[in-house]
Structure formats: structure tokens, C-alpha cells
Amino acid sequence: MTNSDQEPSGLSRINSYNKQFLFDPPPTLSPAKVKKKRDKEKRLTFFTATSVAVLGAIIGASVGAGAGVVAHNYLTRPSAIVVNNLENVNWATAASATAAPSVVTIRVAGGSSGGNGSGVVLTSDGYILTNAHVVSVNGSTENVRLSVRTNDGGVFSATLVGADPTNDLAVVKIEPTKPLTPIVFADSAKINVGDQVVAIGAPLGLEATVTRGIISALNRTIQVASSESPDQSSLEFWSGNTGRPINLNVIQTDAAINPGNSGGALVNDRGELVGINVAIATAGSFAQSGNIGVGFAIPANVAKRIADEIIVGGEASHGLLGALVSDAMSSDDGAGFPIGVQVVEVTPGGAAELAGIKAGDIITRVNSKTVTTASELTAAVRQEPAGSTVKIELIREDVRLTIYVVLQDAKE
């Protein structure tokens, strides 16, 4: 039999897998059984998906025992992506096998604290993208020790190139002994709700873990604690009363994301990066944390822009609108919904004033994103670079207007 008549190899089967398949929808979540009345209504809490504290709570170990637990996980570490039957490769296997060589595990230590997270390879010579909170300990990136384990098992010390707490992204650098496999970026502006995705990372220190799901929502805004909060560990979650919160515009997914997935890859059915996993939601107290089918990722387009700027100059820029804003509500009786962002005051000489935005205007869209709250507006503006032009749609005295604003630099 000639070469042209031979059956394709296992890798070819993975790369050429026909993506017409039957997909079982994820099971619906049954409501929790409430055994006693609560004094306060249960609410959804968002927290970053890297935490030794969570690891200890789940497996019954203390925070101090976290390092030992992770060491045990390393000793039992399986091969990256195990494919036993090349004749029966599905889309999730194909996407995982494509992207897994570009996903790494990151360990951070500082003082008596530490944790683990994930990262994605940007360049063959060792630049790696992760979350800012992954490389922070006790709200600081100073005096931290970083190490990276690559997909093939190599372990390297890492240095921090730069961190961007505003968008919770960071770049670290290792000196690999052989070229790494860079992740392939997808255009996150073209993904749809319902698209198939796979999350790859090291939840609870369990490396090379793959979970599948769909894109549940786009242009979602969440609030988490900043990794640079001086009085708060980066391993804690935003509780609404400690630390400094940041607003993130994110992709929502039901692919299972757990502590340790932070900084890892959310990829499409071709194994291309659509997002950097950053946070999960939990219903109830911290002790009840864990995946409930509501996870979040920073869009790939934002992540690439921030990463490129950090690699070139060590930091990233952020747009500034120059306006004091508040939520515009549909009613004042406490039962209304936010319907836009009302401009309370514009900064003299600021971007908003120079573009013609006035106090009393109600902003409803930034570029293609609908904004209904001040947090959504802040997230939409901060993910844009300084000096960029954004299209803002607003309502002024019942008249809809479109205004183009050149954003100023948030550092100035």
C-alpha cells in the first residue's frame, strides 16, 4: 500500500476531526435544599479562581499544608492529554490536544503564603500570560518566587515581566531549554453564545485538567478584588467590604472552572484561545466555594493587547473617560432596573467634556457593548488603550446621540 493509501495518523485524525457531532447539553442545576431560614438573602459572590485556602477547605487540609498537597499531585501527574483510542476522538479531545502544549502550571510563594495557578505560552522563547492575582501574594508582586511547569514536565524558575491589576493580567518569562508551543489566538469579538469551549488548567493543583462547556454569555461585567490591594491576600475573594474592587468585562462559561484554573486557557473547538480563565461564582459562603457552572474568562482580544504592551514596555495603558457617573434606574421605588449610565459631572478638560458629553446624559452603549451600570461602563473603558477612539451612544433629553470620544490615559 502506498503512502497516499495509508490511514491518517492519530494526530491527523485529531487535526482533521469532523466537528459535526451530537452534544449533550449540560444538566440543569437543581435548587439547593434550604434547611433553615437565613437572616440575609443568599447572593452570588465572584472570586478569583486561584486559592490555596479553597484547596485546603475542599480536601480538609490547612492552608499551610497546601504545598504538600500540590507536591503529591505532582508525583501522581498523568501525561498531558491521554488519548488511548485514536479511532474514537471527539471534538473536546481534538481541541485539548491542540491547545494543551501551550498551557502551563504556575507556582507562587512569598513568605509563608503561596498558591498555584495556570498560564498560556505566548512565545516560543518563554513569555507566558497569566492573571495578576496568580503572581501576587498578600496583594503584592514584590519578593515573590515563581516557578513554571511546562506541558512536557519541564520545571523552570520564572521572572515577572509586568502585571496589570486593572485587567487582572500578567506576563512572566522563563528560559526554556527548547522552544515552547505558543497558543493560537482566536478573535474573541467573533464568538457566539452557545459556542463549544474547553477550559484547560490545573484546578486544585491537578495539572492538565480538561473541562468542556459552552459560552453562556458575552459582555458580562463582574467585580473582583484587585490583586494589588495592600491589606488583602490575592487569594481571597471580593466580599464587598474589604480591598479595592476592579470591574472586568468577561466571557461567561459553564465549562467547569475551579481554584487553580486562573490564568489557564479557554479555547474553542479548534483549540484556539478565546479567553483567559479568571474567576468563578459561588452561591453562599466561602466554605461552599467551587464550580457551580458559572465561570468567567477575560476575552482573548483584551488579553493579547495587554500582554503585547507588557512585553514591549513592562506595563499596559487604560482609557479614561473623565466623568463622574451613576446608575440610571427605571424607577425610584427600589424595584427598578438599571437602564443606562447617567453622567453626573464631567471633568474639566477631560475626554468626555472635549467630545461634547454633558452632565445629565445617559450613556447606553460603548462601541458594540450595551452598558446599563456604572461598573459596566468602567470595565468597557478600562479595557481600551489610552488614546483609542470609542463610539458612545447616549440619550440627551429623549434624543439619541452618537459621540466619538478619544480616551485619555488613566495614569494621568
Steps between C-alpha positions, in 0.01 A plus 500: 500500500645841405529790745201670343288192572596472866261588777566848651702511821342563840614862492349543155175353630500757778588791272246404234221392734160568349330737743146389408407318818223447750552701818323421821389821669630552853263390774291769659589600853246385761417758770677461834292356781471760768482341847463815706402859446782743435511849639641634175416416141762276333685681227742409224863569586780527245855410587820430316557139408833453678506422870695276732237586762232343283720198438537446873129542564403247235738221595508560873853640514619829643649779292841409636461148365423623150855462371514139610170423333615649171830310523300179526305600191828544314610151599182353352501731198357328189612557146377830359205383293445124498359359174462124524278446198600693190199358315257676733614861537230759569514878466599559863795260468607669177481853644675394821782318321554807281510755783648299791867542392449875547360480856729504805466479877634786714606486864543816708644537849576793725567490872279227645234530228472345158273355240470359152341614178529453127635688201520492121812517285528815289835448329734213431777668702306497826255789544192374687166672568309451825290696750646775717352336809680174416840668537406702809525411868334714766417763241855540374726371225811604694731229633295215353656183365354358180548165330339353190440141398454463126273252329784253443602501867787749493531723807648851476536800726312803369533875521216751492509719189204713604154489657180686421271485807234708319429214260644225726765392249874444527791372292783286635815379325688172518814384320393170342753242385306449177242707309154512656173472308320840494122505536302599189269795565146508366312826438290520815283766337360230270397238756133428561291395794467123470843442347678188629798567727756309706672630815853371560703555817595369842194519728594414860852434372382219272694577182381439145134500602247548220134601535253577224197724467361790302519878495214589733505879460710778353583852619434408860646732766617363835669660799793331671769614742806664349817294522683809627282559809760558774289371787363194331644174375464450128369155587181641649181595322318831473249510783383855446657645813877441485770581249465705182264358238561497127243462223569243230320451170494123459376198310269276704526123458356186658825309438608399850754747642638453850778647716827448314344556156584871518721610213424186301351470155141510386514372141255446217438170319814559291721541806537877450503735799177692555562601861723489809317335791479746787216444746210286614175569676375329812162513667535551871802506726869452422490147643250405231729615220556292191363468151127555463507537123567875501857587405661799333787572261667818376443529122799399289509832313537694825754251634714526186502879503601512866764227457657670197528831685652337808760313293600818316494750787441313825151643551166553328297816444133554584246740361351781709163660421519781752147495639328433832213259431224310677241238410188630326203303636168421338320610818583656836292269716774242556348252255649649187772368272813685386440618142810704430778707651420859593775759479503695826798718425770529235865573579609840363729435205427127518425269210123509557479879510725542195274265303184686598354273770303694760370448851156339483580288194414131530760275336357176363775349280879503467608375158290184456437442871180594678572661838230520765712561811794715601706182553436389141604841367817497711595150380433588136717813517785349703551213258569750220848647456570866573464711187248269335174630353177349630148539368258604775124497456297706746163656566472875558155640571337203324721542193743221407847621409825333391826657617856390429737543794880488500583342836765651719752305710375374837848552647495874434 
